[in-house]
Each structure stands twice: as C-alpha cells, then as structure tokens.
Amino acid sequence: MNVIVIGAGEVGLHLASILSREAHNVTVIDLSQGQIERIAETLDIGAICGHGASPETLVAAGAESADIALAVTNRDEVNLIAALTAKALGTAKAVARVRSQQYLDETRLSYRRLLGIDLIINPVVFTAYEIAKFIENPDVLAIESFARGQVEMRQVRVEDDSALVGKPLREIPFEPGTQIGSIMRDDAFIIPHGSSVIQPGDVVTIIGQKGRMERMQKLATGAEKKMHNVMIFGGSQIGLLLAQLLENTGCAVKLFETDRGRCQQLAEQLHKTTVVHGNAADLDVLKRERISAADAFIAVTDDDERNIMSVLLAKEQGAGKGVVLTHRPDFASLLEKVGIDHAISPRLITANRILALVRRGELHSTAVLADGTAEAVELRVNPGAKIVDRTLKEVRFPKSTLIAALIRRDRVIVPRGSDTFNAGDTVIAFAQPDSIDGLLRLFQTA
C-alpha cells in the first residue's frame, strides 16, 4: 500500500515507523529539513521537505496514485487542507488529525463531508474516553472489541496473589472460549504457548467471548475494584471532557487548574465537579485537598514532567491509582517501574484509530499493543484463500503469530490444531508488525 504521512512530529513518525515495518511504501512530508534528514537516516521510507498542503509537494510524494494520506501535523487547518488536496489529486483515502472542537461539531457544518475526507480524528476525545474506561474498570489497562462486539480483548496486570502466577498456561482453568493471547514482561513481548508461565507484574492480553471475560480477569487481578473519589490535574480539553464523562458515572470529581480564568470557564461547564484553583504538583495543595482520600489521581496537563511528578507525589501521599498522560509512550514501561499505575499516550490512541482505516478492506479492525511492537487484528477468511479447508496445524503461519479466536456463525471458538478454517470465518490473531503482511496473504483469495 502506498501511504503518505504529512507531518513528521511524534504521531507522524510513530505511524510511519509502524507502517514501514509492515512493508508498506511510506513517504513522509515535513517542513523541517533537519527532520527529513533524520528520517532518511533512520527509517527505510521516502522523505520530502515541503508544505504538506501544497499540490506540488503532494504530487512529488505520489498523491495521484496513493492509497491513503494521513495528515497529522500540529495545525488543524493544514491537516484539513492537506487531506482535501490529496483527495482532489487522486489519493483513495484521506485522514486529518484535528484538535479543535469547532471542526468536529457536525450539528451546524460537517467539515468531513464538505471536504470529502474519510476520517477526522480528535486525540482529545479518544484520550479522555480511554482514561474514563480505565477509571470505570481500573484493573483493565486496555479494552478492545472485535467481530461486532462478540469478542473482547482486555489487557490486565497480573497481581502478586493472582491465581495465574507460577502455572503453565496448559494448567490454567480457562473459561470456555477464552485464552491468553500475549504477555508483556518488562520490555519483552511474548506470544505464549502451553508451557509459558505467568509471573507477577506481567501484562497479559486476555481474549475471548465477551460474556466470559470477567472470571478470567478476576483470576489475574483478584477482587474487583471501584473508584469513588477521583482527582484530575489539568483543565485542558482532555481534563474537561474527562471530568464530564466521570460526572456521569457517579464519581466524586475534583479538578485542579493553575490558571484562574480557565477555572472560571471550567466551573461554568461542569455541574458536579469541584474546580480547584491550584497546582496539584504542590504538596501543600494536595494535603489541603485531602489527596489521601482519592481512589485515583490523573495528571493530564501539557507537561509530561509535571504530570509524572504530580502523580508520584500524590501516590506518596496515599492516593490510590496514578494515571499519567504522556506524549512519549516509550516512557510507559519506565513509569510503571517507578510506581505509576497507568500511562496513556494520545499518540498511540491516534495510531490505533488511523491504522484501522489504513487496513479497512483487508482487516476489519486492529489494536496496537506494546507501543507498536505487536498488534491484534481481525480478518475474514475469503473464499478461495490458501487456508480454506485446512486445519490450524497444517497452515504455516508467519513467525510470532497466534490465532487467538475463530468466529463462525456467532459462535466463538478458541482454535486447536485440528480446527479447520472455513470461508466466511472471522479470525482474531496476534502478530508482530513484520508478520502481518504474510498473515494477510493467507486470508486473501488465491
């Protein structure tokens, strides 16, 4: 697939890196000559210095025959015009990353339909929803659905007293229709097998029939936990939307913001949240607001260092779960080692949503795991595909691949070696990026 990435910031580079590892033909456009030179040195992709909304630059990048253009610069207007221009030049699909709410409100004007853009994605909205999901179910680091909601994937951290610890997978009493699809241990991603042994602190990915996931989650994490008192540091759009979402769950929410004028705006838009003018990275402020009573403390300011330090301070003073917004998802494993419970990256969330569109028609949905080192993908077995009427043990799958679930006429099956693939089956698989292209070929019509 021919892909143009417009903008070589954190999101653009992350997408380009993932897509290039999957053997797509990627070209990146950016105004910075220095950034373009660094890309050319570190990634095996095309790199052009120029304005991403310029027709001349887009033509040079191959927009007339490109399969998709991803406009992910830091400027909304540039992204919208770049996506529009790419489509006008002949690019099949176009995506624009947009932060401002004015471009997302479709009650008056739909910029997506007006400009003919396939997807406008707002990292703020998706980030707030991801954090809210974690607060509602704090034992779960991530939740994704596949096969029209029939199959669910949950990433959970294994606690010291978990019933899974120390046992080979073959000895674990799995719920019917469920299994463990992957293990993250320190910085290593593991596709498990029957003799794999779970260790405390592992992040395991459980996949299976939606209604059967609760017991497997409890085996890994113990008793279910609920959040009642939540404190948020940062009155940005993410902080505001998150507070609004949590208000609807019945949580008692307290929102800290350092700018007095912004506090007034927040107080006018929030109905049940207590807005506090103060710096939550200040120990005196935290003590005054009884941080020890917080079930969760969430830092979503624009400053990664402030987020990290405020969460560590809150945890030291007795707060329950600590959640950090970071623009560097590669920090996640390090943050967890120093006591932060959950690190969330708008970059990784944005990549998930965009990758789903990139692969539409080939994959029905996808979820990026472990900062892009692995993915969970949903595929349909096409009539005439190489694997039709062959058993699992007969198919030679690419390395680092696990077939986790098979859906046949609304029935979810954890496949064994003797199970046969039928045309029309839906398959959920775990694979590393460099294996996905080979995996796709097995499912396509020969």
N, C-alpha and C positions, 0 to 999 in steps of 0.2 A: 504494500500500500504506500502511496506517495503522500507524505504528510508535511505540511508547512506549519512551523511553530513561530508565531510572531511575538517577540519579546523574550529576551534571554535572562529574565530575572529568576528567582527561585522556582516559581511554578513552571516557567518555560523550560528551564534546564532539567527539572525533575521529569517532566513529560518526555522531553527529547531523549533523556537517558533511558527511560523505561522502553519507549517505542523503538529506539535503535537496538536495544538488547533483544527485542523480538523480531529483528531483521526487517523492520520497515525502512523505507527510504525517506529519511528525515532531513529537512532543510530548516535552519533557524535563521530568522531575521532579527537584527537589533541595530540600534543607532550607535552603540559603543564599539569602536574599532578594537579597543583592548579586549572587550568581552568576546567579540567574534574570534580574535586570535587565540584566546584561551580555549574556546570551544573547539576550534580546529585542531588544537594540540592534544586535547583530552578525549574527544569523542569522535567516532568514525561516522560523521554526518556532514552535510553541507552547511555552510555558514556564510551569510551575506550581510554586509554592513549597509544599512539603508533604512528608510522610513517604512514601517510595516503597512501603512495605509496607501503608499504610493503605487499606482498601477505599474510603473516601470520596475520597481523593486519586486513586486509580486510576480510579474511576468518572468523576471530573471530567476525567481525561485520555482517556477514551473506551475503557477496557479492555473494556467489554461487547461492542464490535464491532471491537476492534483485531486486526490480522493477526499482530502479534508484539510481545512485551515483552522488552526487554533490560535485565536487572538487573545493573548494573556499578558499584555503589558500592564503597567501600573496606572494607565489612563483609560477611563471608561470610553471616552469619545473616540480615541484612537482604535480601541478594540472593536467598537461598533462599526466604524467606517472601514476598517481593515477587513472585517468579516463580510460586509456588504460588497466591497470591491472585489474580494476574492471570488465570491459567488457570481458577480457580474462577469468576471473574466473566464468563468467556466469551472471553477472548483465545485466538486459534487456536494460537499457539506461544509458548513462553517459554524464555529463556536466562538462566542465572545464572553470573556470574563468581565463582569460588571459589578461594582460595589454599591453604587448609588441607588437608593430605593426609587428615585424618580424614573429610572429606566426599567424598573421591574413591575411597577403598578400598572396592570392591564385594564383597570376599570375605565380609564379615560383613553389611553392610547397604548397599543401593543407594539413596541419597537421591534420585537422579534418578528411579528407578522409583516409589519410595514417594511422592514429591511430585508425580509426573506431569509433570516438567519435561523439555522436549525435549532440552536440551543443558546440561551443566555443563562449563564451560571453565576450565582452570587455566593462567594465563600462565606460571607457573614451568616446567611440563613442556614446553610448546611452545617457550619461550625456550631452555631447555637443549638440546633436540633441534636447534634451528636452529643454535646455536653449534657443536654437535658435528658437524653436517653440513659446516659451513664448515671446521673443522679437518681433517676427513677429505678434503676437496676444497677447498683454500684458494684456488684460482683462481676458484671459483664463489661469488658473493655471495648467490645465492638459487636454489633448485631447486623447481619445482612440477611435478606430473604431472596430465595430463588424459586423458580418454577411456579410463578404466580402465587407465591406465599405458601406453597406446600412444604418447602424445605427451608430450614433456618440454619444459619451459621452463627455461632457465638464464640468469641474469644474470651477466655477467663484465665485468671491467675490461680495456680494451684497453691492452696494454703498448706502449712506445715502438718496440720492434722487431717488433711484430706484422705479419704478412703482410697484414692488413686495412687498415693505415694508408695513407691517401692514394689509395685506389682507390674509384671509384664502385661502388656495390653491384652494378650490372649486370656488372661485370668480375670479381667475386669468384667463384672456383670452388666454389660451394656443393655440399655433399653432396646427393644426391637426397633430396627430402622434408624439407629444412631451409631456413630463411631467418631473416633478422634482422627482428624484429617491432617493435622500438623502440630509440631511442637517448636516453640521458640525457647532456646536455652542460652542465656547470656546473649551473644551476638550471632548464634548459630541457628539456622532454620533446618528443621529435621522433618523429612517425610517418614512417618513411623511405620513399623511392621509389628508382627505379633510378639516379638521378643523385646521391643522397646520398653523401657522402664521410666515411669514418670517420676520427676524429682520435685521437691518443694521449690516454689518460685518459678517453675515453668509456666509459660503462657501457652495453653493448649487451645486448639480450634476444634470445637465440637460441631458436628454437622449431622442433620437428620430430620425426621418428620417433625413438623412444628410442635405438635401436641405432646411430644415425648421428650422434649429437651430439658424440662425442669429438673427431673431426677438426676440426669447426667450432670447438670450444672451444680446441684447440691453435693454430689459426690466429690466434685473438685473444690468447692468453696465453703462447704458447711452450711450452717443455718442462714436463711435469707435475711438480708439487712435492709432497713428502710431509712430514708432521710427525712427528717422533720424540720431541722433548722439549717438553712444554707446561707452562707455569706459570699458575696461576689465583689471582687476588687476590679474596678474599671467600668466607667459609664459610657463606653463606646457603643456603637450599634450592636455589637455582639452582646455586650453586657445588658443592654436594654432589652433586646429580644429574648435573651436567656431568662431574665427576670420575669418577663411577661409569660413565658412558657411555664416557668416554675410556679407562678401565681395560680395557674390553672390546675396544678397537681395538689394543692393544699399545703405546700411547704411554706414555712415562715421564712421570708426572704429579706436580707439586709444587703443593700448595695452601697459600696464606698466609691466616692469620686472626689478627686482633688480640686477640680475646677468648680467654683461656687455657681457660676452661671449655668454650667451644664447640670449641676444638681437641681436647679430650679426647673429646667426642662424635663429632667427625668421624673421629678415629683409630679409634674403635670400629666405625664403619660402613664405612670404606674399607679395602680389603685390599692394594692395590698402590700407593696414593698416599702420597707423603711429605707429612705435615702439618707446616707450619712456623708456630710462634708468632711473628708479626712483622708489621710494617707495610710492605707492598710499595710504598708511596709514599715510603719512606725509602731514600735512595741507598746507605747503608752496608749495609742489609739485602739489597738487590738484588745488590750486589757480592759480599757474603759467600756468597750462594746461587748465584753464577755465572750471572747473568741473560744474559750474552753467549752462553751455550750454548743458550738457549731458542729453539726454532723459532717459538713463539708465546707471547705474554703476553696473558692475558684478564682484564679487570677487571670483576667483577660485584657490587661492593658496592652498598649502597642509596644511595650518594652519587655523583651524576654527576660533580661536580668532582674528587673523589678518583679516580674511575675514569679520567677524562681525563688528569689529571696523572700518575698512576702509569704509564699506558701510554706517554705521551710520554717519561717518564724511562727506562722500560725500553727503548724504541726507541733512545734516545740512547746507551744503554749496550751496544747491539749485539743486542738481541732481534730476531727475525725479524718475523713478522706481529703487529700490535697490534689487539686487539678490545676495544671498549668497549660496555658495557651503558649505555644512556641512556634516560631516561624522556621525553626530548624528541626525537622523531625528526626534527623540523625542524632539529636540530643536525647531522644526518648529513653533509650536503654541506660544512658548515664544518669538521667534524672531519677529513674526508678531505683538505681543503686544508692542514691543519697536520701531516699525516703519519700519521694513524691509518688503518689499512687497512680496518677494517670496524666500523660502528656498528650495533647491533641494539637494537630497541625492543620491549619486551613489548606496548606499546600497539598497534603496527602488526600484530604477530602475532595479538593478540586480535581486532583488527578483521577480519583476513583470515578467521579461523575463524567469526566471527559473521556476517559478510556472506555466507559460503557458505550458512548456514542461512536467512538472510533471503530469499535468492533461490532456495531449493530449489523445484523445480517449474517455475521459469522458466529458471534457469541450473543446469547440473549441477555446476559448480564455478567458483571465481573466485579470482583472486590480485590483491591491491592492489600496484601499482607506484608508485614515486616519491612515497611519502608521500601516497597518495590522489589524486594528480593524474592517474593513469591506472590502468586495470585490464585484466587478461587474463581473458576469460570463455569458458566452454564452453556452447554452445547446441545444441539439437536442432531440425532443420527439421521442423515439424509438417505433417501432410497438410493441404492447403488453404491453407498460408501464402502470403503475397504473393510470396515469392521462388521458390516451387517451379516447376521447369522454365524458370527464367530464368537467363541467363548472368550471370557476375560483372559484366561491363561494362554490362549492362542495368539492374542494380539501383542505385538512388540511395541509397547508404548515408549515415548522418549524418556530419557533419564529424569530422575527427580519428579516423577508424576505419580499421583494417586487418584484412582477412580473412587470417589467417596460415596456417591449415591446415584441411583438409577430410578427414574420416574416413568412408570408405564401405566397409562390409563388411571391416573390418580392414585396409584399405589407406589409408595416409596420403598425402595429396596436397597439394602447395603449389599453390594455385589460381592460374590465369591468367585473363585476361579472357574467354576463350572457354569456361571450365568452367561447367557447369550445376549448379544446386542440385537435388537430389532429395529427396523426402520420406524422412525417416529418417536423412539425413546428420547427422553431428556436425560442428560448426564451432567453431574456436577463433579468437577475434577480440581485437584490442587496441582499446581505446576510452577516451576521457576520460569521467568520470562523467556529464556533462550530455548525452552521446550515447547512453548505454546504454538509456534508456527507448525512444528511437526505434528502436534496434537490435532490442530485444526485439519490438517490434510487427511488424517484418518477418518474424520467425520464428514468430509465433503464427498459429493458424488464423484465416483472414479471416472 
